């Protein structure tokens, strides 16, 4: 622990401090100096704390130490610090690049329709999401968020801030909840406070950084979001989960780098796999614990409405809700019409046409959404294939999307739709009559 703080966290924080030095970022610079004062004694503490112990407060750690506000461009980092060179809000639209760069805004948003999608018995996240976070680490992450939201930020400073966040999550120093039933902050489903959770604010900050035109920040954005979404320390649900996925989706669409585009796609697949795997694992554990379940005729009637929908049914856990929300968003995104599809030209051969005026961003968005749906169909198991809500989702959202796309003039869209249809027939044949 001490070696990690001394050899990795403190030098990286000092490097970030040097990068942001300037009057336009004086608030961030002051916060970074405070973080360094908090980290020094922390490296000598026992961490993680023993059971029953409480993390030290900021006042206890600093012992009343005050950081001067008279900072100027000539201020230097403390010489004792090692001088080692060693991403339910929407993404703001950039008027200079147009709405086309944000094709997921209408789809990957938490929509509460007539169907209740809240879990009936919300299960707690992995207990690791509720592990204590030291005051110095929380302060450092807060400072990184402050930096990423600052208009005067530089690409290099944002890269260092996201590197710090990824490092702390990888080494299990930072944990938390963002979105869903367990999050009691303003970012949760039933927020009881006015302030959003720190983890959700981290996601918002990274989303803000992704709006940059610089390719330099795209890889750190993707890597940090992947780390957060796949870490057992971070419980990211519903609106917060969609924010992370939308940001990664955005990077995939706007980047011109082949390697960055590939990284974003693999990150999306890893996030998708993580969401569905957790649901299937919870389902397996729950079924192993239940010895007998009796449903009265009256109870069964409340789960099925007269038109065959499952409007009043609830999910077994937060993981089921996340999988439902994510899959529904992908189906809605894949159902969007391409601009060329709206043109009425009877003399144009629409099937297998190699010449098209279709917006490449819209086309890539539809193709990627179909690829993610196909991957989700591969990852899904018993919880998805036998859940009434998921069957309803497939019947009313996925089938509608496939009907629109199977005869598309874009061969790749038609091919992916037919592949999904084959998997659909194999796994849901009994429910498609």
Long-range contacts (C-beta under 8 A, 24 or more apart in sequence): 1-43, 1-45, 1-46, 1-47, 2-43, 2-44, 4-171, 5-39, 5-42, 5-43, 6-43, 6-82, 7-82, 7-84, 8-86, 8-167, 9-39, 9-140, 9-164, 9-167, 9-168, 10-36, 10-39, 10-40, 10-43, 10-81, 10-82, 11-81, 11-82, 11-83, 11-84, 11-86, 12-86, 12-160, 12-163, 12-164, 12-167, 13-39, 13-81, 13-140, 13-164, 14-77, 14-81, 14-82, 14-83, 14-84, 15-84, 15-85, 15-86, 15-160, 16-147, 16-157, 16-160, 16-161, 16-164, 17-77, 18-77, 19-154, 19-156, 19-157, 19-160, 20-147, 20-153, 20-154, 20-157, 21-73, 21-75, 22-73, 22-152, 23-71, 23-72, 23-73, 24-152, 25-147, 25-150, 25-152, 25-153, 25-157, 26-71, 27-146, 27-150, 28-143, 28-146, 28-147, 28-150, 29-71, 29-75, 30-67, 30-69, 30-71, 31-139, 31-142, 31-143, 31-146, 32-143, 33-67, 33-77, 33-78, 34-62, 34-67, 34-139, 35-136, 35-139, 35-140, 35-143, 36-77, 36-78, 36-81, 37-62, 37-65, 37-67, 38-62, 38-135, 38-136, 38-139, 38-140, 39-136, 39-140, 40-80, 42-134, 42-136, 42-137, 45-134, 47-134, 47-173, 48-131, 48-132, 48-172, 49-132, 54-132, 55-132, 55-133, 55-134, 55-135, 56-134, 56-135, 57-135, 58-135, 58-136, 58-139, 61-135, 61-136, 87-148, 87-162, 87-202, 87-203, 87-205, 87-206, 87-207, 87-208, 87-209, 87-210, 87-220, 87-221, 87-224, 87-225, 87-244, 87-247, 88-179, 88-187, 88-238, 88-239, 88-240, 88-242, 88-243, 89-204, 89-207, 89-239, 89-243, 90-246, 91-207, 91-210, 91-211, 91-246, 91-247, 91-250, 92-208, 92-211, 94-211, 97-213, 97-254, 100-359, 100-361, 100-362, 101-250, 101-253, 101-254, 101-361, 102-250, 103-253, 103-333, 103-336, 103-361, 103-362, 103-365, 104-246, 104-249, 104-250, 104-329, 104-333, 104-365, 105-246, 106-332, 106-336, 107-329, 107-330, 107-332, 107-333, 107-336, 107-369, 108-242, 108-245, 108-246, 108-249, 108-329, 108-333, 109-239, 109-242, 109-329, 110-238, 110-239, 110-242, 110-325, 111-328, 114-311, 115-309, 115-310, 115-311, 115-389, 115-392, 116-311, 116-312, 116-313, 116-314, 117-315, 117-321, 117-324, 117-325, 117-389, 118-181, 118-189, 118-314, 118-315, 118-321, 119-181, 119-314, 119-315, 119-316, 119-317, 119-318, 119-320, 119-321, 120-314, 120-315, 120-316, 121-316, 121-317, 122-180, 122-181, 122-182, 122-317, 122-318, 123-282, 123-316, 123-317, 123-318, 123-319, 124-182, 125-177, 125-182, 125-235, 125-318, 126-232, 126-233, 126-235, 128-172, 128-175, 128-232, 128-233, 129-175, 129-176, 129-177, 129-182, 129-232, 129-233, 129-234, 129-235, 130-175, 130-177, 131-172, 131-175, 131-233, 133-173, 133-174, 133-175, 133-176, 134-173, 137-168, 137-173, 137-174, 138-174, 138-198, 140-164, 140-168, 141-165, 141-168, 141-174, 141-198, 141-202, 142-198, 144-202, 144-205, 145-198, 145-201, 145-202, 145-204, 145-205, 147-205, 148-205, 148-206, 148-208, 148-209, 149-204, 149-205, 149-208, 153-209, 155-212, 155-214, 155-216, 155-217, 156-216, 158-209, 158-212, 158-217, 158-220, 159-216, 159-217, 159-220, 162-206, 162-209, 162-217, 162-220, 162-221, 162-223, 162-224, 163-220, 163-224, 165-202, 165-224, 165-227, 165-228, 166-220, 166-223, 166-224, 166-227, 169-227, 169-228, 169-231, 169-233, 169-234, 170-227, 170-231, 172-233, 174-233, 174-234, 175-233, 175-234, 176-233, 176-234, 176-235, 177-234, 177-235, 177-236, 177-237, 178-202, 178-203, 178-234, 178-235, 178-236, 178-237, 178-240, 178-241, 179-236, 179-237, 179-238, 179-239, 179-240, 179-241, 180-235, 180-237, 180-238, 180-240, 180-318, 180-321, 180-322, 181-237, 181-318, 182-235, 182-237, 182-318, 183-235, 183-237, 183-240, 187-239, 187-240, 189-238, 199-228, 199-234, 199-236, 199-240, 200-240, 200-243, 202-228, 203-228, 203-236, 203-240, 203-243, 203-244, 203-247, 204-243, 206-244, 206-247, 207-243, 207-246, 207-247, 210-247, 210-250, 210-251, 215-255, 215-256, 215-257, 215-260, 218-251, 218-255, 218-257, 218-260, 218-264, 219-259, 219-260, 219-263, 221-247, 221-248, 221-251, 222-248, 222-251, 222-260, 222-263, 222-264, 222-267, 223-263, 223-267, 225-267, 225-271, 226-267, 226-270, 226-271, 229-270, 229-271, 229-274, 230-270, 230-271, 230-274, 237-318, 237-321, 237-322, 238-321, 238-322, 238-325, 241-275, 241-322, 241-325, 241-326, 242-325, 242-326, 242-329, 244-271, 245-271, 245-326, 245-329, 249-365, 249-368, 252-364, 252-368, 253-361, 253-364, 253-365, 253-368, 254-361, 265-368, 265-371, 268-368, 268-372, 269-372, 269-375, 272-326, 272-372, 272-375, 272-376, 272-379, 273-375, 273-379, 275-319, 275-322, 275-323, 275-326, 276-323, 276-376, 276-379, 276-380, 276-381, 276-384, 277-379, 278-319, 278-322, 279-317, 279-319, 279-320, 279-322, 279-323, 279-383, 279-384, 280-379, 280-380, 280-381, 280-382, 280-383, 280-384, 282-316, 282-317, 282-319, 282-320, 282-383, 283-316, 283-320, 283-381, 283-382, 283-383, 284-382, 286-316, 286-317, 303-388, 304-388, 309-392, 310-388, 310-389, 310-392, 313-388, 313-389, 315-389, 320-383, 320-387, 320-389, 323-380, 323-383, 323-384, 323-390, 324-389, 324-390, 324-393, 326-376, 327-373, 327-376, 327-390, 327-393, 327-397, 327-398, 328-393, 328-397, 330-369, 330-372, 330-373, 330-376, 331-373, 331-393, 331-397, 331-398, 331-400, 331-401, 332-397, 333-365, 333-366, 333-369, 334-366, 334-369, 334-370, 334-373, 334-401, 334-405, 335-397, 335-400, 335-401, 335-404, 336-362, 336-365, 336-366, 337-404, 338-362, 338-363, 338-366, 338-408, 338-410, 340-409, 341-408, 341-409, 350-409, 351-407, 351-409, 352-409, 352-411, 353-409, 356-409, 356-410, 358-410, 363-410, 363-413, 366-405, 366-410, 366-413, 367-410, 367-412, 367-413, 367-416, 370-405, 370-413, 370-416, 370-417, 370-420, 371-416, 373-398, 373-401, 373-420, 374-416, 374-419, 374-420, 374-423, 377-420, 377-423, 377-424, 377-427, 378-423, 380-427, 385-427, 385-428, 391-428, 391-431, 394-424, 394-428, 394-431, 395-431, 395-432, 398-424, 399-424, 399-432
